[in-house]
Amino acid sequence: MSQPAKFLPSTPLPADPADFLLDAAAPARYEHDMARAVRAVSSRLARCTAPSTGVDHADLRLEVAAVDLDHPLGDTSRALRELEHLYLRDAVYFHHPRYLAHLNCPVATPAVVADAVASAVNSSLDTWDQSAGGTLIEQRLIAWTCARLGFDATASDGIFTSGGTQSNLHALCLAREHALGAPDAGRIQGLARLRVFASADAHFSVRTATGLLGLSEDAVVTVPVDERRRMRADALQAAIAAARDDGLVPMAVVATAGTTDFGAIDPLREIAEILQRQPDPVWMHVDAAYGGGLLVSPGRRALLDGIERAHSVTVDFHKSFFQPVSASAILVRRAEWMDAARHHADYLNPMRMAQAGIPNQVDKSLQTTRRFDALKLWLTLRVMGADAVGVLFDRVIDLAAAAYELLGTDPRFEVVTASDLSTVVFRYAPARMVARMDTCAAGTLDDANLAARAALSANAEAVIASTTVDGCTFLKFTLLNPRTTLDDIADVLDRIAGHASAHLAARPSLAS
Ligand SMILES: *Cc1c(COP(=O)(O)O)cnc(C)c1O
């Protein structure tokens, strides 16, 4: 077949483009190309001496822009070589012990293998007739997670989602329908009066969800936290009562089991007790996107006591179960609560199929076509087992506790509070400087801490995060790598102090 010159490939393409498809005729190409890809990644991992190269986005953008997407290379090995410098070389590597920034984990090898299988077979978990065993594996894992939560595994249900954001949206959608009851003319007025209670440190996706669900702008009532950054149960009780006095309708409480910044676990049992005493039912959602890993912890499962009383729970397997992005689930204590988002389409999952007992997961999902993300958790449990996952999570929680101790005795730093999980929030703030400044007002300390963070990245020393506490800039370690040591932490702290004090040296009156 003749093509215009500019479309000529660098190496001959197969005579028939169908030869690129993964089918019965393809095993040789598939095995060869997969092996190349695996080698490209493993050799990069072996050479990786820092979690990031600190590459500048403007530089990298030029290289990505220079690729002629209308000029295929025709050969996977060549494309992988190109990818090496466009992506693999400068990617951010979460497996590196000095990646200390966000809720990203090194991934379990069985899970990576499972992802490759899931992509190759390409099941879609919306209907039984597109997935067969995939649907049953997902259902077993939902039941397994429900049992770990303390739900009755035969009466509960749930669905895998793309992440905590979607799980929270799904949960609040069910809660909204629960609060509104059957559709009627009063629905719109009813929507405006619904209130959702969440701590000041709850994830922003709660607010996103209430917006998408048509609730009013001030639908989320912020409940203050205590000195350990946990939701104050007394304040929750008062806030619910105040809302009722104002003629508003408490729709849901979102308790967080592991806040993103502080890894704080709200008092789940007390919250459940408060909700039980309400005159009208209030939905209890537990956002355990981060703390869900405690479900397999050999030593710390008790931190989730009370979670079994929730209506719904979010668990992100891609955070504390060492799974690749993305794998999350929403779980509900009573299967029939999923009905609020149930729908049937004639072309996909007609009612007669549900009546015949055919398991079509799309019946209760917000997504239609859906990746077989459950497979990676399955293979992880079948190869490593749940205890091994929990041991790893416990290890990073221990490490965070040790880092907190270390910071507490170091006069160069100020640390906010001990975490229930694996974060540490602190800032460079030498005692002698703090004594001379009433607040961070001048922004001097803020700038010094941000400069230290930027320098760590730019010099490819470590990747850390930052956040704001009471208006001041703080730095954050999120520890999810069991291979990170306390020596790594101590060394990174020395580097932070070095960068921050160098920054302050430009302002001698404060630095001296
Ligand atoms: C990360 C996180 C989320 C959002 O989850 P995604 O998987 O990133 O969508 C929600 N809640 C909490 C507490 C989180 O830490």
The ligand as an SDF file (V2000), in Angstrom:
LIG
                    3D

 15 15  0  0  0  0  0  0  0  0999 V2000
   -6.4270   10.4920   48.8300 C   0  0  0  0  0  0  0  0  0  0  0  0
   -7.6680   10.7330   49.5960 C   0  0  0  0  0  0  0  0  0  0  0  0
   -8.8890   10.8580   48.9340 C   0  0  0  0  0  0  0  0  0  0  0  0
   -8.9920   10.9020   47.4340 C   0  0  0  0  0  0  0  0  0  0  0  0
   -8.6780    9.6650   46.8980 O   0  0  0  0  0  0  0  0  0  0  0  0
   -8.2100    9.5040   45.3670 P   0  0  0  0  0  0  0  0  0  0  0  0
   -7.9480    8.0560   45.2800 O   0  0  0  0  0  0  0  0  0  0  0  0
   -6.9600   10.3440   45.2400 O   0  0  0  0  0  0  0  0  0  0  0  0
   -9.2940    9.9880   44.5050 O   0  0  0  0  0  0  0  0  0  0  0  0
  -10.0290   10.9770   49.7040 C   0  0  0  0  0  0  0  0  0  0  0  0
   -9.9510   10.9980   51.0410 N   0  0  0  0  0  0  0  0  0  0  0  0
   -8.7890   10.9140   51.7130 C   0  0  0  0  0  0  0  0  0  0  0  0
   -8.7830   10.9660   53.2080 C   0  0  0  0  0  0  0  0  0  0  0  0
   -7.5980   10.7760   51.0090 C   0  0  0  0  0  0  0  0  0  0  0  0
   -6.4230   10.7120   51.6570 O   0  0  0  0  0  0  0  0  0  0  0  0
  1  2  1  0
  2  3  1  0
  2 14  2  0
  3  4  1  0
  3 10  2  0
  4  5  1  0
  5  6  1  0
  6  7  2  0
  6  8  1  0
  6  9  1  0
 10 11  1  0
 11 12  2  0
 12 13  1  0
 12 14  1  0
 14 15  1  0
M  END
$$$$
